[in-house]
Amino acid sequence: MKVFITGVSSGVGEALARQLVKAGHLVWGIARRDELLKKMQSELGVDKFLFSKCDISNEDDINRTVEMMKMAGFLPEIVILNAAIFSRDTDPQYQYPLFKEAMAVNIFGSLTWVDKFIPDFLKRGSGSFIAISSISAHLPDAESISYPASKAAISMAFRGLRMRYRKNGIKFSTVHFGPIATKLVPSWSSENGLPRYPFVISSKKAAEKILKVINKKSGDYWFPFFTTLFFRALSIPGDIFLRFIK
């Protein structure tokens, strides 16, 4: 399969790209750090990992990437929207510019790819979008008000898109993670990048979960089981409602 992933230069995105290439898939990854993308390509192979340096909050970068993909004949079957930033937008006080920047990356930087790919997906009659969300969508944070707000927004947006396109062969799935040991929230990982606490999972484990979701039907998926159990329960009334109106 052809897979497009945002935020592949580190953390979950990098782990996922490596696992997909190992499984025999062709990956096109984007990130802002060109040197890390080049390093990944040299390790994974130019015939297996393609990339674009792209700031997903920059419309020019996005359009340039889309044109590059068209010229290469790369129309993905799977689009994984992984890129996000954790902006400390309340230190020392509320800072709207930081809030706006985070929302531009975490929400609009994800939904813009739906806009870019869905016309071709509809023509083809198939395609899958996977958004990476978090239990932070249900948990306010005193350090960052933009991160939980953006995760709540992308989760709800994907539920609506799932309803809208359920009869068109287009899948919209959301993976809700508990704490992951990445650079996004440094307090969750040790100096060597491993999980600092028992309830924190590694980037590799998170990537393995996403791989399983690729072959599943549209829906909301939660991982790991125990740390997301309460939040999964909160979504049950909404799931019942969605089944009732179908």
N, C-alpha and C positions, 0 to 999 in steps of 0.2 A: 504493500500500500504506500501511497504518498501521504506524508504527514507534515503538517505545518505547525510549528510551536513557537510561541512568543516567550521571551525570557530564558534563553537556553545557555547563557554563559556561565551559570552557576546554579547551585541548589537543586531543586526538584526538576527544573527544566533541563539542566545538563544531564542529570541522572536518567531522565526519561529519554532524551535524545540518544544517549549511549545504548540504553536497553533496546530501543526501537531499531537502531542500526544493527545491533547484534542479532536481533530477530529477523533481519533480512529486509526491513522496510527502508524506503528512501525518505530522508528527513530534510526539510528546509527550515532552518532555525533563524530567528532574529534576536538581536540584543543590541545594546549600545556600545559594548566594549569590543572593538574590532580585533584587538590582539588576542583575546580569548577565543573568539570565533575562529580565527585562523589556526590557532593551536588545536582546537577541536577537530577541524577539518584535516589537519596533518595527521592526527591520530586515528581518525575514523575513516578517512579516505575521501577523495574529491568526487568519487562516483557514488558515494553513499550519504554524504552530508553536504548539503548546499546551504549557503547562508547569505544574509544581508545585514549590514550594520544599519540599525533602524531604531530611532526614538519614536515609540508609538504614540507620543503626545504631539508629534510633529507631522502635520498633514503632508508636507512635501516628501518626507522620508517614507511615509506609508505609500504614497502614490508611486514613488520611485521603486519601491520593493515590489509592488503589484506589477509594474511594467517589466521588471526583471524576471519575475515568475512567468509572465505571459510569453516573453521572448524565449524562455527556456522550455516552454510547453509544460510547465508544472502547475496542474490544477489539483489541489489536495483532495483526498477523500475524507481525511480527518483534520480538523482544526482544533488545536488545544491552546486555550487562552490562559496562560500561566503567569505572565509578567505582572508584577505588582510592586509597589513601594510602601514601606511603613514610615510615614512622615510624622515626626514628633512636632505636631502643629499647635501644641498648647504650651510650649516651653520657650520663654518664661511665661508667656501668656498666649491667648488664641491668636494665631497668625493665618489670616485668610489666604495670602499667596501660597503658603505651603499646603493648605487644605485644597485649594484649587488645583495645584500641581498634582497632588495625589489622586484626586478625582479624575483628572485628565488622563492619567496613566491607568488607574485601576478600573474605571468604568468605560470612558469613551475610547481609551486605548484598546479595550477588548471588543466593545460593540461595533467599532468601526470595521473590524475584520468580518463580522457578520454581514455588514453592508457590502463589503467588497466581494465576498464569495457567494452569497446566497443567490444572485441571479444565475450564475453558472450551475449551482447545485440544483436549482429548480428546473433548468433546462435538461439536466442530466437525470433528474428524478431521484437523486440520492446525495448523501453527504451528512457529515456528523460534526457538530460543534460541542466541545467539552470545555466548560468553564471551571476554573479552580477557585473554590470559595473556602470558607472557614467557619468554625463555630464562633469566630469573632463577629459574624453577622448578627449574633444574638447577645453579644457581650460588649457593653460600652467600655472604652479605655480612656483613662485620664490623661495619658501621654499623647494619644493619637485619636482624634475624633473622626478623621477621614478614613482610616483603615476599616473599622467596623461598619461605617456608613457605606463605604464603597462595596464591601462584601455583601451587605444586605441588599444593596441595589442590584448587583450583578446576579445574585441568586433569584431575586424576584423577577428581573428582566427575563432570565432564562425560563422561568416557569411560564411566563406569558408567551414567549416565543414557542415553547413546546406545544402549548395549546393552539396557537395560530397555525403552525405548520405540521401538525400531527398527521394530516391527510395528504401531505405532499412528499412524503418519503425522506424528510429532513429531520435528523435527530438533534435534540438539544438536551444535554446532560450536564449536571452540576456535581462536582465532587467536593464535599464539605470535610475538611480536615481538622483534626485537633492540632495541638502544638507540634511543629516540625523543627528539627535542628538545622536551621539555615542562618545565613547572615542577615536575613530580614529582621529577626528578633534575636540578637546575640545572646541574651540571657538564657536562652533555651539550649544552647550548645556549649560544649567545653572548648578548650583551646585547639584541640585536634579536630574539631568539627563534629564530634559524636554527641548524641543526646546527653544532656546534663542530668535529666530526671527520668524516672521510670515511665512516666506517662507521655514522654516526648519521643516521637519516632524519627528515624533517619530519612534523608532525602531519597535514598535508595528504596526504602519501604514504601514511601509515598508514591514514587514512580511506578512501583510494581502494582499498586492499587489502581492507578490510572490505566495501566495496560489492560487490566481486567475489565474496566468500564468500557473500553473501546468496542468490545464485542457484545455488550449488553444493549438492551433497549433503552429508549429515552427515559430519564428519570433523575431523581436525587439520590446520591450515594454518599455514605458516611464512613469515615475511617479515622482512627481505629474504633472498634465496637464500643468499648466501655467508656472512653472519654467523650464519645459523641452520643451516647445513648439517650441522655436527657434531652438534648437538642433535637434528636431524631423524633422523640416523642412529641415535641412541640409542633412538628410539621404534620402530624397525623390528621388533625382536623382539616387542614388545607388539602391534604391528599384525598380525603373522603369527599370533600366538596368538588374537587376536580373530576373524580370518577362519576359523581352524580350528574354533572352538567355535560359530560361527553355524550 
